[in-house]
Amino acid sequence: MKKHNFSAGPSILPTEVFEKASQAVIELEGTGLSILEMSHRSKEFVAIMERARALALELAGLTGKGYQALFLQGGASLHFYASALNLLERKGAYIDTGTWAHKAEVEAQFVGATEVIASSRENGYRNIPKEYVLPKDADYLHITTNNTIYGTEYFEYPKVSVPLVADMSSDIFSKEMPFDDFGLIYAGAQKNIGAVGTTLIIVCEDILGKVSHKIPTHLDYQVHIKNESMTNTPPTFAVYTCLLTMEWLKKQGGVAAIEVKNKEKARLLYEEVDRNPLFKGYADVKDRSRMNVVFNLVDESLSDRFNALWTEAGISGIKGHRSVGGYRASIYNALPIESVQLLIEVMQHFEKTV
């Protein structure tokens, strides 16, 4: 029986994506070859890469606006460093809203000077800082738009005169955003875009080529743009799965339509967390993430009983990150509302049995 997958990532994907991707492992669309053995230089895969890159820009509303989309490797973690390597000349400015935002700033220090201009660390990363002063010598401002561990999310974005850089790994394409306010976006694929193994980069070409230091070939975004995201052998299966997932999203009505569904899933689950006396939410209400609902038991001694209930119900992946404990229900694009409703029923049943 297929479980109800609330994992923070690798995460649930649409059923039709699993079906098409699994078929492609045997044979890709009548080619006589598996996607796993097909040359990345074949016309069939080149077409897949071109469609995936174009569709990423289309979903972001950035087609024809001077942006390029790339599917690279290394996860968001590599692009903590690569983003700074491509942009940092004098100083990188960072807003620290959680573990991954902090790690991005730490990696940028290998390139040059950085400054954390705002942080919610002292508050246990329960909120998004709203007040900051951007240094005059900042080359860019980096934010993490959704914080998977602590369950906070940006809903209003900084307005700055320098390129705005964002790690959007866990909320990209989950809602409408002013994507053209960003100079550089990077996102690990394994939450809302597709399978683990590739990272989507969306970058405005005008902000590149301005640093004086040399950039290693494989970390230079301009090199990847010139080679149409094929500087080396790309992760062909992961890119294909991303294409299928983005095609599914487009059929749902695109980002605007999926946002309506995501709002409703989050509303239902947060209402139960707030109503049920056995649970308490973690993040400040105004900054609660729609993608990662983080909550705890009021009485931790009841955890074994609650864990047994949701496990028996076929629910998977809701144990919280070790930094916070408790529970984290990740409700990404592909998670059906029925799974959220089941979790709520388990929580309500738990309340009645205690």
Secondary structure, 3 states (H helix, E strand, C coil): CCCEECCCCCCCCCHHHHHHHHHHHHCCCCCCCCCCCCCCCCHHHHHHHHHHHHHHHHHHCCCCCCEEEEEECCHHHHHHHHHHHHHCCCCEEEEECCHHHHHHHHHHCCCCCEEEEEECHHHCCCCCCCCCCCCCCCCEEEEECEECCCCEECCCCCCCCCCEEEECCCCCCCCCCCHHHCCEEEEECCCCCCCCCCEEEEEEHHHCCCCCCCCCHHHCHHHHHHCCCCCCCCCHHHHHHHHHHHHHHHHCCHHHHHHHHHHHHHHHHHHHHHHCCCEEECCCHHHECCCEEEEEECCHHHHHHHHHHHHHCCEECCECCCCCCCEEEECCCCCCHHHHHHHHHHHHHHHHHC
